[in-house]
Amino acid sequence: MGRLLIVSNRLPVTVHRKRGQLHFEPSAGGLATGLSSFYRSYNALWIGWPGVDRKDSVATKDEVKEKLLKDNCYPVFLSQKEVDEYYGKFCSTTIWPLFHYFPQYASYSQSSWHAYESANRTFCDAIVEVWEQGDTIWVHDFHLMLLPQMLRERLPDPTIGFFLHIPFPSIELFRLLPWRTEIVNGLLGSDLIGFHTWEYAGHFLASVRFLLGYDSWMGKIVAGDRISRVDAFPMGIDYERFAGTAIKPEVEKEVDKLDRSFKDRRVVLSVDRLDYTKGILRRLQAFGQFLEKNPQYRQNLTFVLVVVPSRTMVARYALLKRQIDEMVGAINGKHGAIGWTPIWYMYRSVPFPSLVALYRRADVALITPVRDGMNLVAKEYLASRIDGRGVLILSETAGAAKELGEALTINVNNDDDIVNALKHALEMPEGEQAERLRIMQRRLRRYNVQRWAEDFIETLMATSRLQEDMGVKTLGTQTRRKLVKCYQQAHRRLLFLDYDGTLVSFVSRPEKAVPPQEVLDLLSTLASEPGNEIVLTSGRDKETLDNWFGHLPVSKIAEHGVWLRPRGTEQWEMIGPLTAEWKDEVRPILELYADRTPGSFVEEKDFSLVWQYRRSDSRLGELRARELVLHLEGLTTNLDLQVLEGNKVVEVKNSGVNKGRAALRWLAAEEHDFILAIGDDWTDEDTFKGLPDSAWTIRVGLTSTAAKYNISSHNKVLALLHELQAPED
Ligand code: GDG
């Protein structure tokens, strides 16, 4: 494998200018701290903004670049104005509130969207500069959601992974974004898209289905001729760094110092960036109520509130800061006493050893975000509890709650919930604390940040290999040329062509898929070519096929092989003796499912019944389809029927009838020196399997198949058929 190019808005190193000198300092934040140990152990280059203005002098930029390169970092220079518009506005006041379920705070401005596009393009240019064949690109977070698609357009066949560190919201919120389609398309440029939880991944898949109509199967989305995989990778922490630091003498000293200050008091701790998503005001309110309801804890309890300054230039954050200041003042004023301040409030970033010492001394960590992609502080607190004591209280709306089932989880909007959880935590027997901690620590130690990153990269590689395997089966230019040549050199040619999904795309109502003139002309030309026999192999009823294609010199197979009509004949033939009495028993069952599933309906053919759910909500449809198949299974064995689940349909028909069996009729009739079959679903698999080895078989859509080749869409089928008619070179 080549290098790993990690791309994020900020580099793990930030450059400051102090008194004319450049200073290089580690960046704050979960991503930078979490991944910095991993990337140093890997053959990696980290690409991002170092905090330096693009308008700075060439000499400064050269110096920054040179120094950063020594640390395997590569700078993307953005101007302050760009950063203000792209980060300060689009990222902070559009994406951030909307994705954290604060739509009322989201603003939508065309100019900041343009800045976002342009910043993504600047990142793209920087990556194109350094990318080499074999490098893998891993893009991080909501600042760069357009980047994967931009890169795919500029680089030859790159492997691209994307990880979103914040929640992906439900479609009901995501659809509010004016540029939702662009964002989804941008992300789909990736081979692998990772989220912290399956809930977020599910929301993304629902948005893809809603906006672009692409379905997914086991987290795989087929978009055009590529597959994007979506999966959950709950980000871990550098466990040993916290557990190891917690026993260091300097931390012991800090803990002793804290002990002297707090004396025997119990300590509750919270650590957050200043942000309305973190639920700081609600937490303070609940803490005030706790003191009121539990006077026995007055004088005996201290709440250490660490708030790290953030986005201070945004008005909403400045306001929040004032509100926190006021509320802390009010609670301390109301409950405090000489020698006891209920809330210790620190509005600053604390040095790492002090942070770990606080984790170690706190009896309870009170982490109550309104929404949080993951929340690493919760995990860090647990890792630092080397003494086997301590209780974590965590909002159920933090991604971390999905993994930390042994924490006390609360609904942040319910003050009583927080008050009760605090009491529960403070009174929890030590044995229970140790047991809960032990289970969570074991999990965090195993799936640490290193494992998380490796897991992501391994899955990305597997997806990329899958893409390659698909590529091998995908009908490429050379194979297509060979096919066309074979066709042109042959004298007796037999072509089996499915209709829906193969010559035209699917539409919501089957009767609307009237063949376009282009398809009719194409079939007419192919069918009139001397030596050609065209067989339309459809699931449709014979009347529809006669209406649409009756005037063309083509043969037809209707109802997936029930009826055959060789060209030039007057009558349809039935494939064998079939019965239809069973329909009276089966129809009411299908109708029941049609009533229970909005948008679905029952289609009746001579010898089959079909429940169609293409227009239904796809999750509900799939659930009902499974139920229906189970429901029908017992019944149909007695009646000699088969139940088949297809592309948004469940079909019931007589056993032993299929397109493959029908196709034999033409194979037996005469010798052919060129046979081609193209189809898009399971009903065509019988045809592929029934044809001789020499036949060309092609499945539309990038799914596994008995056909020799895949082709991505019906448009490509039409292009291929047009090519067949072109004169030989
Ligand atoms: C995103 C998502 C997701 C905080 N205060 C101090 C300090 N910190 C360190 C913590 C922790 C990190 O900052 C904050 O972690 P978060 O999990 O809150 O993450 P964010 O970077 O804000 O943001 C979040 C995360 O990405 C990872 O995917 O969990 O949901 O919003 O590591 O220790 N460090 C020091 N002093 C402090 O005062 N030294």
Boltz pocket constraint, residues with backbone or C-beta under 6 A from the ligand:
constraints:
  - pocket:
      binder: B
      contacts: [[A, 28], [A, 29], [A, 30], [A, 31], [A, 33], [A, 164], [A, 165], [A, 166], [A, 235], [A, 271], [A, 272], [A, 273], [A, 306], [A, 308], [A, 348], [A, 349], [A, 350], [A, 351], [A, 352], [A, 355], [A, 372], [A, 373], [A, 374], [A, 375], [A, 376], [A, 377], [A, 380]]
      max_distance: 6.0
